[in-house]
Amino acid sequence: MPIKLVSTAASSLAILFSLWFLFSSWNSQNLQRGLQTQQDEIQTHQLAIQSQQQQIQAQQQLIDSASQLANQVGPSVIRDLQTLQVQNKNQKIASLLRKYGIEAKSN
């Protein structure tokens, strides 16, 4: 009779450990699914950030190009407008230049 009792106790213990292991495995799988979901969301956000950074970089390049062009061409255009305003006594050009703080003076 004691052997049957030990055998029954050992079997019961084995079943309990098996159930505990089963539930632990399910819990682990659920945690892994949740972690994978979070990693996917992080990757999606990183891709969106990378795309925005590329857009910002493209915009900055455009701004730099425009600034360089303005610095190269701008002064000569202003000089030409001043010359035209003085030669033709054009009040519209004079008011445009004054609007930006430039006054055309005759030589």
Phi, psi and omega per residue, in radians:
M1 nan -0.688 3.109
P2 -1.115 -0.513 3.127
I3 -1.194 -0.698 3.103
K4 -1.114 -0.686 -3.139
L5 -1.154 -0.757 3.104
V6 -1.141 -0.747 3.134
S7 -1.095 -0.775 3.116
T8 -1.124 -0.750 3.127
A9 -1.109 -0.749 3.133
A10 -1.133 -0.728 3.106
S11 -1.120 -0.754 3.125
S12 -1.103 -0.743 3.114
L13 -1.117 -0.704 3.112
A14 -1.112 -0.716 3.110
I15 -1.143 -0.729 3.125
L16 -1.094 -0.771 3.104
F17 -1.125 -0.659 3.109
S18 -1.112 -0.771 3.109
L19 -1.136 -0.735 3.114
W20 -1.076 -0.777 3.111
F21 -1.084 -0.709 3.132
L22 -1.082 -0.851 3.135
F23 -1.153 -0.642 3.085
S24 -1.109 -0.699 3.119
S25 -1.128 -0.775 3.104
W26 -1.060 -0.769 3.136
N27 -1.094 -0.748 3.113
S28 -1.080 -0.740 3.119
Q29 -1.111 -0.711 3.112
N30 -1.114 -0.730 3.103
L31 -1.118 -0.697 3.120
Q32 -1.148 -0.671 3.083
R33 -1.105 -0.759 3.116
G34 -1.098 -0.722 3.108
L35 -1.125 -0.728 3.121
Q36 -1.103 -0.695 3.104
T37 -1.085 -0.775 3.120
Q38 -1.119 -0.709 3.109
Q39 -1.126 -0.675 3.080
D40 -1.101 -0.733 3.112
E41 -1.125 -0.731 3.112
I42 -1.081 -0.753 3.134
Q43 -1.111 -0.693 3.105
T44 -1.083 -0.766 3.115
H45 -1.133 -0.694 3.127
Q46 -1.109 -0.689 3.099
L47 -1.140 -0.690 3.113
A48 -1.135 -0.730 3.118
I49 -1.118 -0.744 3.131
Q50 -1.080 -0.722 3.109
S51 -1.104 -0.749 3.119
Q52 -1.139 -0.665 3.109
Q53 -1.121 -0.670 3.094
Q54 -1.143 -0.699 3.103
Q55 -1.122 -0.747 3.127
I56 -1.105 -0.726 3.135
Q57 -1.106 -0.728 3.110
A58 -1.115 -0.728 3.107
Q59 -1.124 -0.703 3.141
Q60 -1.138 -0.670 3.087
Q61 -1.110 -0.689 3.094
L62 -1.126 -0.750 3.122
I63 -1.107 -0.766 3.134
D64 -1.091 -0.732 3.114
S65 -1.109 -0.763 3.137
A66 -1.140 -0.699 3.119
S67 -1.123 -0.742 3.120
Q68 -1.106 -0.744 3.109
L69 -1.104 -0.762 3.135
A70 -1.091 -0.682 3.133
N71 -1.229 -0.531 -3.138
Q72 -1.438 -0.755 -3.009
V73 -1.698 -0.541 -3.032
G74 -0.920 -0.919 -3.107
P75 -1.051 -0.669 3.136
S76 -1.221 -0.611 3.094
V77 -1.143 -0.737 3.115
I78 -1.087 -0.779 3.114
R79 -1.054 -0.750 3.131
D80 -1.121 -0.707 3.091
L81 -1.124 -0.703 3.106
Q82 -1.093 -0.757 3.133
T83 -1.097 -0.787 3.118
L84 -1.084 -0.717 -3.111
Q85 -1.112 -0.753 -3.129
V86 -1.209 -0.782 -3.100
Q87 -1.136 -0.727 -3.045
N88 -1.760 -0.060 -3.073
K89 0.886 0.791 -3.067
N90 -1.472 1.972 -3.097
Q91 -1.259 -0.521 3.111
K92 -1.141 -0.761 3.094
I93 -1.150 -0.693 3.130
A94 -1.068 -0.757 3.138
S95 -1.199 -0.609 3.075
L96 -1.103 -0.807 3.127
L97 -1.113 -0.749 3.120
R98 -1.086 -0.609 3.129
K99 -0.981 -0.548 -3.140
Y100 -1.846 0.293 3.021
G101 1.396 0.390 -3.134
I102 -2.009 2.313 3.134
E103 -2.088 2.216 3.139
A104 -1.471 2.240 -3.126
K105 -2.066 2.429 3.108
S106 -1.364 2.539 -3.095
N107 -1.385 nan nan
